[in-house]
Amino acid sequence: MSKAGSPGVERYVQQGREYLARRKEQRAEIRKAHFDTIAVHGMYSVAEAFAQGQGGIIEPIFPSTSQGYRDSDEMEAGLAYQIPTWCYSRIINPTNSFLEDTLSLLEAYGCPFDASAFCTSSGMAAIKQAVEPLLALPESGGHEVNFVSSAQVYGGTFQLFNVRMKERGAMVRWVAKPWENAEWERLVDERTRFLYTEMPSNPQQACSDLEALAKLAHRFQIPLIVDSTIATPALMRPLQHGADVVVHSLTKTIGSGGAAIGGAVIARHGLTSRHLAPEAREDYATWLKLWPGRDSGPCMSPFSAYFFLNEVRTLRIKVEWFSRNTMAVAGFLAGHPKVETVDYLGLKDHPLHGLASRYMRLVDSERPLFGHLLSFTVRGGAADARRFFDALQRIFRATDLGRIKSVATIPAISTHSQQGEEGRRLAGIPATMVRLCVGGEHADDIIKDLDQALNKT
Ligand SMILES: *Cc1c(COP(=O)(O)O)cnc(C)c1O
């Protein structure tokens, strides 16, 4: 027999309400601080450090699989989500919660509304969790469900949308030029569940006019989802521009030290979707974590969360530093005779420089800044690109990005090999393209390595 409503359960529920009211005040307080302060502290205040136990100045790791309860009343209230609880680490974990607090505070920085986050085992898990509930097939069956996405997305996302979502009856409609609002307008209809874009995209650095896309999405009462992995909240906060959901591969820029795989879904409170139930719309990220996430188990390890927490503290300064180095490297490549084209949003002649400048600005300054990702094509054919690539000595050959160490890849034979010739043509990825992510080494040393390798083609 359920004891819900019994005096014991009620007492815990009351205590839980008081705790949540205190947390709300604490959150309102930290939201008044600057970006760096939030990145350094999140919700782990001095008072919280003592509430958590020993007063440790860094958030503790909770490797425990589960939470023990004081008695049956607390257990009942906890498992029914009637009180703040973490129950079992597949669902919630206190260390992960600290990271979720910080990431949601940073994405909602400067917004009149707040947001929540749900951290996952990888960036792909975050994207899958974010889109799946929006694609629930109508119970009556009978008609197709679709979503409209930029074709210039991460290779894994391309496969998820093109293969996995199709398998379950949700059809992707690709936008070849995601910076052209008219293309989106043409593809969206009454059966569209969401719009999805990546900005800047990996590796082509495509950009979208987020404000226009958000307006379009909201006209159809559907959400706009933005993969902001490359920009990070230090350069761009899509929620501020009308997006409903932001997804990240924390593996990349946010976790630039390169020691863990992880992802996050960050959603504004009160998102727009006429396909979700009101309780899901109210706080989508928390809803994802408590229900679909509980049932499918894409949880992050608390050890990874601890690693990401320490990375995020210095996010702004790292993004500024990598961007400065990338600008220097882009300038060098643009003038090199063995280089055919250089794509970097920071170069004034890049066709999307103006659009990127509108959205990508170093937080707490008005300075446009363009991140650490660039791509270029080597003069000649695929074999020349490979000769250059194989001659690199300091720069790592890896399908990776956002690292403190510079890394390079040839997308056609790595990240974008699965999608085939046709898919690569659609996404604009020739065999001579090299993706380079500039890290924290001195720019002159990176330039030296590139120069000697280019001269071997
Ligand atoms: C790497 C990447 C992903 C996938 O993230 P994982 O953590 O590798 O699963 C998604 N989006 C972008 C832009 C990426 O670069």
The ligand as an SDF file (V2000), in Angstrom:
LIG
                    3D

 15 15  0  0  0  0  0  0  0  0999 V2000
   32.6230   15.3120  -31.8410 C   0  0  0  0  0  0  0  0  0  0  0  0
   31.3850   16.0530  -32.0790 C   0  0  0  0  0  0  0  0  0  0  0  0
   30.1490   15.4970  -31.7150 C   0  0  0  0  0  0  0  0  0  0  0  0
   30.0250   14.1240  -31.1010 C   0  0  0  0  0  0  0  0  0  0  0  0
   30.5650   14.1220  -29.8150 O   0  0  0  0  0  0  0  0  0  0  0  0
   31.2160   12.8250  -29.1070 P   0  0  0  0  0  0  0  0  0  0  0  0
   31.5480   13.3240  -27.7510 O   0  0  0  0  0  0  0  0  0  0  0  0
   32.3940   12.4030  -29.9150 O   0  0  0  0  0  0  0  0  0  0  0  0
   30.1480   11.7720  -29.1040 O   0  0  0  0  0  0  0  0  0  0  0  0
   29.0200   16.2540  -31.9590 C   0  0  0  0  0  0  0  0  0  0  0  0
   29.0890   17.4740  -32.5210 N   0  0  0  0  0  0  0  0  0  0  0  0
   30.2600   18.0440  -32.8660 C   0  0  0  0  0  0  0  0  0  0  0  0
   30.2770   19.3960  -33.4700 C   0  0  0  0  0  0  0  0  0  0  0  0
   31.4450   17.3440  -32.6630 C   0  0  0  0  0  0  0  0  0  0  0  0
   32.6060   17.8970  -33.0370 O   0  0  0  0  0  0  0  0  0  0  0  0
  1  2  1  0
  2  3  1  0
  2 14  2  0
  3  4  1  0
  3 10  2  0
  4  5  1  0
  5  6  1  0
  6  7  2  0
  6  8  1  0
  6  9  1  0
 10 11  1  0
 11 12  2  0
 12 13  1  0
 12 14  1  0
 14 15  1  0
M  END
$$$$
